[in-house]
Amino acid sequence: MKLRYRLAAFLLAAGLVFSNTAVYEVCAAEVEGAAAAVTDEEKAVYEMPVESNALKNWPEGPGIFAESGIIMDMNSGAILYAKNIDEKEFPASITKIMTALVALENSELTDKVHFTEESVAFLEYGDASIGMQPGEEITMEDALYGMLLASANEVSYAIADTVGNGYDNFIRMMNEKAEELGCTNTHFTNPHGLHDEEHYVSARDMALIAAAAFQHEEFRKITNTYEHRIPPTNLVNEERVFQQYHQMLYDGTDTFYEPCVGGKTGYTDQALSTLVSYLDNGELQLVSVNLKTHGVHVYPDTKNMAEYVFNNFKKIPLEGKDLPKGVKETEEDTYIVVPKNVEFQDVKAEIVPEDKRGKSKKGTLTYTYDGQTVGVSEVVLKDSYFQTNTAGTKTEKNETDQKEQKPLFTVSPKVKMIIGIVVSVIIAMGLIFCALVYRKRQRRRQRRLMEQRRRRQRKEKQMRQSQVQTRRNQQYQKQKDHTDKRNKDYRLPRR
């Protein structure tokens, strides 16, 4: 029997090893040959069209088991692999990249992060946590490690509650930052990524967010760390030790990938597996995003996407190249990324000025190939650009300015006073209304927290009752066994 179990275990292990190698290689023939190793749903997702494969003279990219995926060069903004990149998906814990970005831009690493009852009470069984307690304090640096490495949800909440004048305001800052970065299919309702129907991102937007976060040295350092220790706090005398979740960073494992220099994992039942990875082969610096990955394919998918880009694309520096008319200079060390069979003269350039009237000489130069962005650079524009593109506009404005501006009507001081009183009353009513709404939301929030606390207490009570009943059953069984043995010994014949 033992031999049979060992043989079964060996066959299972062999099957898992096989599934991590042959099945995950992104090649159509191999996927068909290993169809038995994936479900019909996974196969259907794998066969979904890859948008970038439809581009003219664009290398054919691999299929992936994610419903949305992207590879973007972080410095040029070139999108090199695209699958449903504008589809709204649930991000799960990769949300914490935006939380870290807002925190890094609005706080110091030495700031204290305080844990309130609310920052802990919302947790449910199974939520990632490092066991922080109400009343504890740690530094912002340690909090960022706990959030990005251990994916601790209570730490995310506490960071949001600490930075930017309160939790709700922090969520508003997250959405404003997303809009500033050019995100068009993103909306955040919390700082941790636990499921909410109104909490979503697209792969393109997540790549923009992740690339912005990577510009911070401290963020790069944290996401490339394997282990971190939080020292004893004001309430807990023992240090907390936790490790990196991103498996592509661990040398000697099946999932190790040398170009991977950091990232963030995520998972919920609704979002499935999500993953952001930072990749650097010494020439290209990429960010990859996988959203709603079916099965256990997220790491092989990321590796195959990265290898596709490293093997099929090249960097073309803009230094020494003929710039479009009207461009005076570009940023230093700028470049575009194109397929290896494409040359610089094959791409198109479009200038977008910061101010069309020429008050600012700054602008953006976007390079495209067959409609696909292959590079973006900040530029300084010549005066001749504005003279050519705004001719007539300035003349018309100058002529208007030269005319005497006369008021169409005048307002008496008495009318002004009445208007002022009316406006003041409206503002006061508005403030009262906002205060009432805020108070109502606070009460609703308190009721929700109380309900969560009661549910947690009920669960704990049920667990304690179950443990007591188990101990009673064990004691009863032990006593029964002892009585049976004693009766049996009593019946033995005397010799």
Backbone hydrogen bonds, N-H to C=O, Kabsch-Sander energy under -0.5 kcal/mol:
donor,donor_aa,acceptor,acceptor_aa,energy
5,Y,1,M,-2.1
6,R,2,K,-2.5
7,L,3,L,-2.3
8,A,4,R,-2.1
9,A,5,Y,-2.5
10,F,6,R,-2.3
11,L,7,L,-2.2
12,L,8,A,-2.2
13,A,9,A,-2.5
14,A,10,F,-2.5
15,G,11,L,-2.0
16,L,12,L,-2.1
17,V,13,A,-2.4
18,F,14,A,-2.3
19,S,15,G,-2.3
20,N,16,L,-1.5
21,T,18,F,-1.3
22,A,18,F,-0.8
23,V,18,F,-1.3
25,E,21,T,-0.9
25,E,22,A,-0.7
27,C,25,E,-1.9
31,V,27,C,-2.4
32,E,28,A,-2.1
33,G,29,A,-2.0
34,A,30,E,-1.5
35,A,32,E,-1.2
37,A,34,A,-2.4
38,V,35,A,-1.3
43,K,39,T,-2.3
44,A,40,D,-2.2
45,V,41,E,-2.0
46,Y,42,E,-2.4
47,E,43,K,-1.8
48,M,45,V,-1.3
51,E,49,P,-0.6
51,E,82,A,-0.5
52,S,82,A,-1.8
53,N,50,V,-1.3
54,A,51,E,-1.7
55,L,52,S,-1.3
58,W,55,L,-1.5
67,E,291,L,-1.0
67,E,292,K,-1.4
68,S,291,L,-1.6
69,G,83,K,-2.2
70,I,289,V,-1.8
71,I,81,Y,-1.8
72,M,287,V,-2.5
73,D,78,A,-2.8
74,M,285,Q,-2.6
75,N,285,Q,-0.5
77,G,73,D,-1.8
79,I,373,T,-1.9
80,L,71,I,-2.4
80,L,78,A,-0.7
81,Y,71,I,-1.4
83,K,69,G,-2.3
87,E,84,N,-1.5
89,E,201,V,-3.4
94,I,91,P,-1.2
95,T,92,A,-1.6
96,K,93,S,-1.8
97,I,94,I,-1.7
98,M,94,I,-0.5
98,M,95,T,-1.1
99,T,95,T,-1.6
100,A,96,K,-2.3
101,L,97,I,-2.2
102,V,98,M,-2.6
103,A,99,T,-2.1
104,L,100,A,-2.8
105,E,101,L,-1.7
106,N,102,V,-0.8
106,N,103,A,-0.8
107,S,103,A,-0.5
111,D,108,E,-1.6
113,V,138,I,-3.5
114,H,112,K,-0.6
115,F,136,E,-2.3
116,T,114,H,-0.6
120,V,117,E,-1.1
121,A,117,E,-2.8
122,F,118,E,-0.9
123,L,120,V,-1.4
127,D,124,E,-2.3
135,G,115,F,-3.8
136,E,133,Q,-2.1
138,I,113,V,-1.7
140,M,111,D,-2.2
141,E,109,L,-2.0
143,A,139,T,-2.2
144,L,140,M,-2.4
145,Y,141,E,-1.9
146,G,142,D,-2.5
147,M,143,A,-2.3
148,L,144,L,-2.7
149,L,145,Y,-2.6
150,A,145,Y,-0.8
152,A,146,G,-2.0
153,N,128,A,-2.4
156,S,152,A,-1.4
157,Y,153,N,-2.1
158,A,154,E,-2.1
159,I,155,V,-2.5
160,A,156,S,-2.3
161,D,157,Y,-2.2
162,T,158,A,-1.4
163,V,159,I,-2.6
170,F,166,G,-1.9
171,I,167,Y,-1.9
172,R,168,D,-1.7
173,M,169,N,-2.1
174,M,170,F,-2.1
175,N,171,I,-1.9
176,E,172,R,-2.2
177,K,173,M,-2.4
178,A,174,M,-2.0
179,E,175,N,-2.0
180,E,176,E,-2.3
181,L,177,K,-1.9
182,G,179,E,-1.3
183,C,178,A,-2.6
187,H,200,Y,-2.7
199,H,196,D,-2.0
200,Y,187,H,-2.4
200,Y,198,E,-0.6
201,V,89,E,-2.7
204,R,85,I,-2.8
206,M,202,S,-2.7
207,A,203,A,-1.9
208,L,204,R,-1.8
209,I,205,D,-2.3
210,A,206,M,-2.7
211,A,207,A,-2.4
212,A,208,L,-1.8
213,A,209,I,-2.2
214,F,210,A,-1.8
215,Q,211,A,-0.6
215,Q,212,A,-0.9
216,H,213,A,-1.8
217,E,215,Q,-0.5
220,R,216,H,-2.0
221,K,217,E,-2.3
222,I,218,E,-2.4
223,T,219,F,-2.5
224,N,220,R,-0.8
224,N,221,K,-0.5
225,T,222,I,-1.8
228,H,242,F,-2.4
230,I,240,R,-2.8
233,T,236,V,-1.9
240,R,230,I,-2.4
242,F,228,H,-2.0
244,Q,226,Y,-2.6
245,Y,149,L,-0.5
247,Q,245,Y,-0.6
249,L,246,H,-1.2
250,Y,247,Q,-1.0
251,D,249,L,-0.9
253,T,250,Y,-1.3
256,F,253,T,-1.0
257,Y,248,M,-2.3
260,C,257,Y,-2.0
261,V,278,Y,-2.8
262,G,278,Y,-0.7
264,K,276,V,-2.2
266,G,274,T,-1.6
268,T,272,L,-0.8
272,L,268,T,-2.3
273,S,293,T,-1.4
274,T,266,G,-2.6
275,L,290,N,-2.2
276,V,264,K,-2.5
277,S,288,S,-2.2
278,Y,262,G,-2.6
279,L,286,L,-2.7
280,D,259,P,-2.6
281,N,284,L,-1.4
286,L,279,L,-3.1
286,L,284,L,-0.6
287,V,72,M,-2.3
288,S,277,S,-2.5
289,V,70,I,-2.2
290,N,275,L,-2.5
291,L,68,S,-2.7
292,K,271,A,-0.5
293,T,273,S,-2.4
294,H,65,F,-2.7
297,H,294,H,-0.6
301,D,297,H,-2.6
302,T,298,V,-1.8
303,K,299,Y,-2.3
304,N,300,P,-2.5
305,M,301,D,-2.5
306,A,302,T,-2.3
307,E,303,K,-2.7
308,Y,304,N,-1.9
309,V,305,M,-1.7
310,F,306,A,-2.9
311,N,307,E,-2.1
312,N,308,Y,-0.9
312,N,309,V,-0.7
313,F,309,V,-1.6
314,K,338,V,-2.8
316,I,336,I,-3.0
318,L,334,T,-2.5
319,E,334,T,-0.5
321,K,318,L,-2.2
327,V,324,P,-1.9
328,K,326,G,-0.6
328,K,380,V,-2.9
329,E,380,V,-1.4
331,E,378,E,-1.2
334,T,331,E,-0.9
336,I,316,I,-2.2
337,V,374,V,-2.5
338,V,314,K,-2.0
340,K,312,N,-1.9
342,V,339,P,-2.1
346,D,343,E,-1.7
347,V,344,F,-1.5
348,K,368,T,-2.9
350,E,366,T,-2.1
352,V,364,T,-2.6
354,E,362,K,-2.7
355,D,360,S,-0.5
355,D,362,K,-0.5
358,G,355,D,-1.6
363,G,379,V,-2.0
364,T,352,V,-2.5
365,L,377,S,-3.2
366,T,350,E,-2.6
366,T,364,T,-0.6
367,Y,365,L,-0.5
367,Y,375,G,-3.1
368,T,348,K,-2.5
369,Y,372,Q,-2.6
372,Q,369,Y,-1.9
374,V,367,Y,-2.7
375,G,367,Y,-1.1
376,V,76,S,-1.9
377,S,365,L,-2.3
379,V,363,G,-2.6
380,V,329,E,-2.6
381,L,361,K,-3.6
382,K,326,G,-3.0
385,Y,382,K,-0.7
386,F,382,K,-0.9
387,Q,383,D,-1.9
388,T,384,S,-2.1
389,N,385,Y,-2.5
390,T,386,F,-1.9
393,T,390,T,-1.2
394,K,390,T,-1.2
396,E,392,G,-2.3
397,K,393,T,-2.0
398,N,394,K,-2.8
399,E,395,T,-2.4
400,T,396,E,-1.9
401,D,397,K,-2.2
402,Q,398,N,-1.6
403,K,399,E,-0.8
403,K,400,T,-0.7
406,K,404,E,-0.7
416,K,412,S,-2.1
417,M,413,P,-2.2
418,I,414,K,-2.2
419,I,415,V,-2.7
420,G,416,K,-2.4
421,I,417,M,-2.3
422,V,418,I,-2.5
423,V,419,I,-2.6
424,S,420,G,-2.3
425,V,421,I,-2.4
426,I,422,V,-2.4
427,I,423,V,-2.6
428,A,424,S,-2.6
429,M,425,V,-2.6
430,G,426,I,-2.4
431,L,427,I,-2.5
432,I,428,A,-2.4
433,F,429,M,-2.6
434,C,430,G,-2.6
435,A,431,L,-2.5
436,L,432,I,-2.4
437,V,433,F,-2.6
438,Y,434,C,-2.8
439,R,435,A,-2.5
440,K,436,L,-2.4
441,R,437,V,-2.5
442,Q,438,Y,-2.5
443,R,439,R,-2.3
444,R,440,K,-2.5
445,R,441,R,-2.7
446,Q,442,Q,-2.6
447,R,443,R,-2.7
448,R,444,R,-2.3
449,L,445,R,-2.4
450,M,446,Q,-2.7
451,E,447,R,-2.4
452,Q,448,R,-2.4
453,R,449,L,-2.5
454,R,450,M,-2.7
455,R,451,E,-2.6
456,R,452,Q,-2.3
457,Q,453,R,-2.6
458,R,454,R,-2.7
459,K,455,R,-2.4
460,E,456,R,-2.5
461,K,457,Q,-2.7
462,Q,458,R,-2.7
463,M,459,K,-2.6
464,R,460,E,-2.5
465,Q,461,K,-2.7
466,S,462,Q,-2.5
467,Q,463,M,-2.5
468,V,464,R,-2.6
469,Q,465,Q,-2.6
470,T,466,S,-2.3
471,R,467,Q,-2.4
472,R,468,V,-2.4
473,N,469,Q,-2.6
474,Q,470,T,-2.4
475,Q,471,R,-2.6
476,Y,472,R,-2.8
477,Q,473,N,-2.5
478,K,474,Q,-2.4
479,Q,475,Q,-2.5
480,K,476,Y,-2.4
481,D,477,Q,-2.7
482,H,478,K,-2.2
483,T,479,Q,-2.3
484,D,480,K,-2.7
485,K,481,D,-2.2
486,R,482,H,-2.3
487,N,483,T,-2.5
488,K,484,D,-2.3
489,D,485,K,-2.8
490,Y,486,R,-2.0
491,R,487,N,-1.3
492,L,488,K,-0.5
492,L,489,D,-1.0
